[in-house]
Amino acid sequence: MTDRAQDAPDELISRRTMLAGAAGVVAVAAGLPLGAGGQGASAPAAPGAPKVPADPTKLQGAPTSPVGARSAFYKPSRTPVGETVGNSLSPLQDLTGTITPADLHFERHHAGIPLIDPAKHTLLIHGLVGTPLLLSVDEVKRFPQVTRTHFIECSGNGRSAYREPKPDMTPQKVAGLVSNTEWTGVPLKVLLDEAGFKPEATWFLAEGGDACLLTRSIPMPKAMDDALVVWAQNGEPLRPEQGFPLRLLLPGWEGNTSVKWLRRIELGTRPWATRWETSKYTDPLPDGTARQYSFDMDAKSIITTPAHPKVLTKGWWPISGLAWTGRGKITRVEISTDNGKSWHDAELSPTTGVKAPVRFTHMWEWDGSAAVLLSRATDETGYVQPTRTALLKVRGIGTDFHFNPIVGWKVAANGAVTFHAET
């Protein structure tokens, strides 16, 4: 046996050459650029950017993989992260169209994300019913299913922009607690029919399976209308942070009523007045009273581009964003480029679904002058998105939920874009 230290220099070179060649084969197979001097030498990369070949047509691409990944050049993310009791916001400025990718759907948790085995999870339906039901997830899925697209919006969405607006706010920070998803599930009415709900039942209680056992009282007419028990979003099972394996979905209503990790529905004759609808999710008003069970989300819009931290150059720009309402469809979105002195109708995307956002667009030629861009939505009930001044008159500065004032963006003469809210 020959000691490695006694290997001939030529033999060592041969091995090194062989290893280098093998590494090059692996790099090509994985779609990675070869080192300097190779045919696919990389172009210089900016800090944090992926290295790319000088000519991608000269290299074999990457192989197939079990799960697709976003381009390394596109890195949207929710923020903040690490909140057990709190939220993370969708990056509205990084999204197009109206559908929110499931992994970018906003989060709101009161006791973190529970780990639930779908094979052991059940949904109990009891109270004022003829036959109480205890259904497994698979049994729920055997009922006739529907697929619908609806938004969910946290009732606290826009709180910081309403109370303490700051120039460096992005669309994500202003209104990132709203997301839009294609949901698949069974109409709640079907399950209640199966249980034989009694006519004296006028409310039901929905309970989640997380550590805080969040519960909300819901009027029965909503159950008979468009309420769903869902198990999938955007073509795949619910993500854990979105309620896997089952959640309630109440289209157009404040997000906390769409109880996640749904495990129990109880029918009764009046609201339960739980801690989640007394100490929280109640709107204090200036006259000392409070709005309670204020379920519907009002018409709202936000321009998502151009927005902070964008810097514009002179020329044509699309002013684009999202508008939504919990009371049906958005019928009109108006754009102002002069701080509300004049308004122009924006073009709406054809995806004018019920209780689902529309994307609006208005082409604008910027001439280099300072400007303020605003959007204003109108829904099919005739309701028009209000100014902050009008909202303050009826809700006051201390209100804690349902913020939908007109907001926008200042464009400075140097092209810098910052958040604008009426003060």
SULFEN-V902385 format. One record per pair of residues at least 4 apart in sequence whose ideal C-beta (glycine too) atoms are under 8 Angstrom apart, sorted by the first residue. I is the first residue (numbers start at 1). J is the second residue. Records with the same first field share a line. If there is no record, write none. Layout:
# SULFEN-V902385
I = J / J
This chain:
# SULFEN-V902385
2 = 6 / 7
7 = 11 / 12
8 = 12
9 = 13
10 = 14
11 = 15
12 = 16
13 = 17
14 = 18
15 = 19
16 = 20
17 = 21
18 = 22
19 = 23
20 = 24
21 = 25
22 = 26
23 = 27
24 = 28 / 34 / 35 / 38
25 = 29
26 = 30 / 32
27 = 32 / 33 / 34
28 = 32 / 34 / 40 / 59 / 60
29 = 60 / 63
30 = 62 / 63
31 = 59 / 60 / 61 / 62 / 63
32 = 51
33 = 38 / 40 / 41 / 42 / 51 / 52 / 53 / 59
34 = 38 / 39 / 40 / 41 / 42 / 53 / 59
35 = 41 / 42
36 = 41 / 42
37 = 41
39 = 58 / 59
40 = 53 / 54 / 55 / 58 / 59
41 = 53 / 54
42 = 51 / 52 / 53 / 54
43 = 51 / 52 / 53 / 54
45 = 49 / 50 / 51 / 52
49 = 72 / 73
50 = 72 / 73
52 = 56
53 = 58 / 59
54 = 58
55 = 59
56 = 61
65 = 69
70 = 74 / 75 / 76
74 = 94
76 = 91 / 94 / 95 / 104
77 = 81 / 91 / 104
78 = 88 / 89 / 90 / 91 / 104 / 106 / 107 / 176
79 = 88 / 89 / 91 / 172
80 = 86 / 88 / 89
81 = 88
83 = 87 / 88 / 107 / 109
84 = 109 / 111 / 112
85 = 109 / 110 / 111 / 112
86 = 108 / 109
87 = 106 / 107 / 108 / 109 / 154 / 177
88 = 106 / 107
89 = 106 / 172 / 173 / 176 / 177
90 = 95 / 100 / 104 / 105 / 106 / 172 / 176 / 177 / 178 / 179
91 = 95 / 104 / 171 / 172 / 176
92 = 171 / 172 / 175 / 176 / 178 / 302 / 304 / 322
93 = 170 / 171 / 172 / 304 / 305 / 307
95 = 100 / 101 / 104 / 304
96 = 359
97 = 349 / 351 / 359
98 = 149 / 180 / 322 / 349 / 351 / 356 / 357 / 358 / 359
99 = 149 / 180 / 181 / 182 / 234
100 = 104 / 105 / 179 / 180 / 181
101 = 105 / 234
102 = 181 / 233 / 234 / 236 / 239 / 242
103 = 239
104 = 179
105 = 152 / 179 / 181 / 233 / 239 / 241 / 242
106 = 152 / 154 / 176 / 177 / 178 / 179
107 = 241 / 242
108 = 154 / 177 / 255 / 256
109 = 113 / 210 / 241
110 = 210 / 212 / 214
111 = 210 / 211 / 212
112 = 210 / 211
113 = 210 / 240 / 241
114 = 209 / 210 / 211 / 240 / 261
115 = 240
116 = 120 / 121 / 209 / 240 / 244 / 245 / 261
117 = 121
118 = 137 / 244 / 245
119 = 136 / 137
121 = 136 / 137 / 209 / 245 / 246 / 263
122 = 134 / 135 / 136 / 137 / 263
123 = 133 / 134 / 135 / 137 / 140 / 191 / 229 / 246 / 262 / 263 / 264 / 265
124 = 132 / 133 / 134 / 135 / 263 / 264 / 265
125 = 129 / 132 / 133 / 134 / 135 / 191 / 192 / 195 / 264 / 265 / 266 / 267
126 = 132 / 133 / 195 / 264 / 265 / 266 / 267
127 = 201 / 204 / 205 / 265 / 266 / 267 / 268
128 = 197 / 198 / 200 / 201 / 267 / 268 / 269
129 = 133 / 192 / 195 / 196 / 197 / 198 / 201 / 267
130 = 195 / 196 / 197 / 198
131 = 194 / 195 / 196
132 = 195
133 = 191 / 194 / 195
135 = 139 / 140 / 191
136 = 140
137 = 141 / 231 / 245 / 246
138 = 142
140 = 186 / 191 / 229 / 231 / 246
141 = 145 / 186 / 231
143 = 186 / 190 / 191 / 194
144 = 186 / 187 / 190
145 = 184 / 185 / 186
146 = 184 / 185 / 186 / 187 / 228
147 = 182 / 183 / 184
148 = 182 / 183 / 226 / 228 / 251
149 = 180 / 181 / 182 / 183 / 351 / 353 / 356
150 = 180 / 181 / 183 / 249 / 251 / 252 / 353 / 354 / 355 / 356
151 = 178 / 179 / 180 / 181 / 251 / 252 / 324 / 355 / 356 / 357
152 = 178 / 179 / 180 / 181 / 249 / 255 / 258
153 = 157 / 177 / 178 / 254 / 255 / 297 / 300 / 324 / 326
154 = 177 / 178 / 254 / 255 / 256
155 = 254 / 255 / 256 / 281 / 297 / 401 / 402
156 = 177 / 400 / 401 / 403
157 = 175 / 176 / 177 / 178 / 403
158 = 162 / 174 / 175 / 177 / 300 / 403 / 404 / 405 / 407
159 = 163 / 400 / 401 / 403
160 = 164 / 165 / 169 / 173 / 174
161 = 165 / 169 / 173 / 174 / 175 / 403 / 407 / 419 / 421
162 = 388 / 391 / 403 / 405 / 421
163 = 397
165 = 169 / 407 / 419 / 420 / 421 / 423
166 = 419
167 = 308 / 410 / 418 / 419
168 = 308 / 309 / 418 / 419
169 = 173 / 174 / 308 / 419
170 = 174 / 307 / 308 / 309 / 419
171 = 175 / 176 / 302 / 303 / 304 / 307 / 321
172 = 176
174 = 302 / 407 / 419
175 = 300 / 302 / 407
177 = 255
178 = 300 / 322 / 324 / 357
180 = 324 / 356 / 357
181 = 233 / 234
182 = 233 / 234 / 235
183 = 228 / 230 / 232 / 233 / 249
184 = 230 / 231 / 232 / 233
185 = 228 / 229 / 230 / 231 / 232 / 249
186 = 190 / 191 / 228 / 229
187 = 191 / 226 / 227 / 228
188 = 192 / 223 / 227 / 228 / 229 / 248 / 265
189 = 193 / 223 / 224 / 227
190 = 194
191 = 195 / 229 / 265
192 = 197 / 223 / 265 / 267
193 = 197
197 = 201 / 220 / 267
198 = 267
200 = 269
201 = 220 / 267 / 268 / 269
202 = 219 / 220 / 268 / 269 / 270
203 = 217 / 218 / 219 / 220 / 267 / 268 / 269 / 270 / 271 / 272
204 = 217 / 218 / 220 / 223 / 265 / 266 / 267 / 268
205 = 215 / 216 / 217 / 218 / 264 / 265 / 266 / 267 / 268 / 272 / 274
206 = 215 / 216 / 218 / 248 / 257 / 259 / 262 / 264 / 265
207 = 213 / 214 / 215 / 259 / 262 / 263 / 264 / 265 / 266
208 = 212 / 213 / 214 / 215 / 243 / 259 / 260 / 261 / 262 / 263
209 = 213 / 261 / 262 / 263
210 = 214 / 260 / 261
214 = 256 / 259 / 260 / 276
215 = 259 / 272 / 274 / 276
216 = 256 / 257 / 259 / 274 / 276 / 277 / 281
217 = 271 / 272 / 273 / 274 / 277 / 293
218 = 222 / 223 / 227 / 250 / 257
219 = 223 / 293
220 = 224 / 267
221 = 225
222 = 226 / 227 / 250 / 253 / 295
223 = 227
226 = 250 / 251 / 252 / 355
227 = 248 / 249 / 250 / 251
228 = 248 / 249 / 251
229 = 246 / 247 / 248 / 249 / 262
230 = 238 / 243 / 246 / 247 / 248 / 249
231 = 237 / 238 / 245 / 246
232 = 236 / 237 / 238
233 = 238 / 239 / 242
237 = 244 / 245
238 = 242 / 243 / 244 / 245 / 246 / 247
239 = 244
240 = 244
242 = 247 / 260
243 = 247 / 259 / 260 / 261 / 262
244 = 261
245 = 261
246 = 261 / 262 / 263
247 = 258 / 259 / 260 / 261 / 262
248 = 257 / 258 / 259 / 260 / 262
249 = 258
250 = 257 / 258 / 295
251 = 326 / 354 / 355
252 = 296 / 297 / 325 / 326 / 327 / 328 / 355
253 = 257 / 258 / 295 / 296 / 297 / 326
254 = 281 / 294 / 295 / 296 / 297 / 401 / 402
256 = 276 / 280 / 281
257 = 295
268 = 272
271 = 277 / 293
272 = 277
273 = 277 / 278
274 = 278
275 = 279 / 280
276 = 280 / 281
277 = 281 / 282 / 292 / 293
278 = 282 / 292
281 = 401
282 = 290 / 291 / 292 / 400 / 401
283 = 290 / 291 / 292 / 294 / 395 / 399 / 400 / 401 / 402
284 = 290 / 396 / 398 / 399 / 400
285 = 289 / 290 / 291 / 394 / 395 / 396 / 399
286 = 395 / 396 / 398
294 = 401 / 402
295 = 326
296 = 326 / 327
297 = 324 / 325 / 326 / 402 / 404
298 = 325 / 326 / 327 / 383 / 385 / 402 / 404
299 = 323 / 324 / 325 / 327 / 330 / 377 / 378 / 379 / 383 / 384 / 385 / 404
300 = 323 / 324 / 325 / 377 / 385 / 404
301 = 321 / 322 / 323 / 324 / 330 / 333 / 360 / 375 / 376 / 377 / 385 / 406
302 = 321 / 322 / 375 / 407
303 = 307 / 319 / 320 / 321 / 335 / 373 / 374 / 375 / 408 / 409
304 = 320 / 321 / 322
305 = 310 / 318 / 319 / 320 / 321
306 = 310 / 312 / 317 / 319 / 373 / 409 / 411 / 417
307 = 409 / 417 / 419
308 = 409 / 417 / 418 / 419
309 = 416 / 417
310 = 417
311 = 414 / 415 / 416 / 417
312 = 317 / 366 / 411 / 415 / 417
313 = 415
314 = 366 / 367 / 368
315 = 365 / 366
316 = 363 / 364 / 365 / 366
317 = 363 / 364 / 365 / 366
318 = 361 / 362 / 363 / 364
319 = 335 / 337 / 346 / 361 / 362 / 363 / 364 / 373 / 375
320 = 359 / 360 / 361 / 362
321 = 333 / 359 / 360 / 375
322 = 357 / 358 / 359 / 360
323 = 330 / 333 / 348 / 357 / 358 / 360 / 375 / 377
324 = 330 / 355 / 356 / 357 / 358 / 377
325 = 329 / 330 / 355 / 377 / 379 / 380 / 383
326 = 355
327 = 355 / 379 / 380 / 381 / 383
328 = 354 / 355 / 379 / 380 / 381
329 = 352 / 353 / 354 / 358 / 379 / 380
330 = 348 / 352 / 357 / 358 / 377 / 378 / 379 / 380
331 = 378 / 379 / 380
332 = 345 / 348 / 377 / 378
333 = 345 / 346 / 348 / 358 / 360 / 375 / 376 / 377 / 378
334 = 343 / 344 / 345 / 346 / 375 / 376 / 378
335 = 343 / 344 / 345 / 346 / 360 / 362 / 364 / 373 / 374 / 375 / 376
336 = 340 / 341 / 342 / 343 / 344 / 372 / 373 / 374 / 375 / 376 / 408
337 = 344 / 364 / 371 / 372 / 373
338 = 342 / 371 / 372
339 = 371 / 372 / 374 / 408 / 420
340 = 372 / 374 / 387 / 406
343 = 376
344 = 362
345 = 362
346 = 360 / 361 / 362 / 375
347 = 360 / 361 / 362
348 = 352 / 358 / 359 / 360
349 = 358 / 359 / 360 / 361
351 = 356 / 357 / 358 / 359
352 = 358
353 = 358
360 = 375
364 = 373
366 = 371 / 411 / 415
368 = 413 / 415
369 = 413
370 = 410 / 411 / 412 / 413
371 = 410 / 411
372 = 408 / 409 / 410 / 411 / 420
373 = 408 / 409 / 410 / 411 / 420
374 = 406 / 407 / 408 / 420
375 = 406 / 408
376 = 384 / 385 / 406
377 = 384 / 385
378 = 382 / 383 / 384 / 385
379 = 383
385 = 404 / 405 / 406
386 = 390 / 391 / 404 / 405 / 406
387 = 391 / 405 / 406 / 422
388 = 392 / 405 / 406 / 407 / 421 / 422 / 423
389 = 393 / 422
390 = 394 / 405
391 = 395 / 403 / 404 / 405
392 = 396 / 397
395 = 399 / 402
399 = 403
405 = 421 / 422
406 = 422
407 = 419 / 420 / 421 / 422
408 = 420 / 421
409 = 417 / 418 / 419 / 420
410 = 417 / 418 / 419 / 420
411 = 415 / 416 / 417
412 = 416 / 417 / 418
